[in-house]
Amino acid sequence: MDFIKVLSVVDLAKKVKIEDIKDNLNLNRLKNIESKDFERVQKYKLALAYLEDL
């Protein structure tokens, strides 16, 4: 989250990171989905919510 907070002050970086996170949230891109993937999704969701609420 520290990285997310730092980039959130640069508009272009924030927009790019939002799109990157949305892409990473798509679990269909993975061959095998494991519990670690669901844990990572939770982190992505928090970061996305933070960036979209700014």
DADA-V841551 format. One record per run of one state. SS is the DSSP state (H for helix, E for strand, - for the rest). FROM is the first residue (numbers start at 1). TO is the last residue. Records with the same first field share a line. If there is no record, write none. Layout:
SS=FROM-TO + FROM-TO
//
This chain:
-=1-1 + 8-10 + 25-26 + 30-34 + 53-54
H=2-7 + 11-24 + 27-29 + 35-52
//
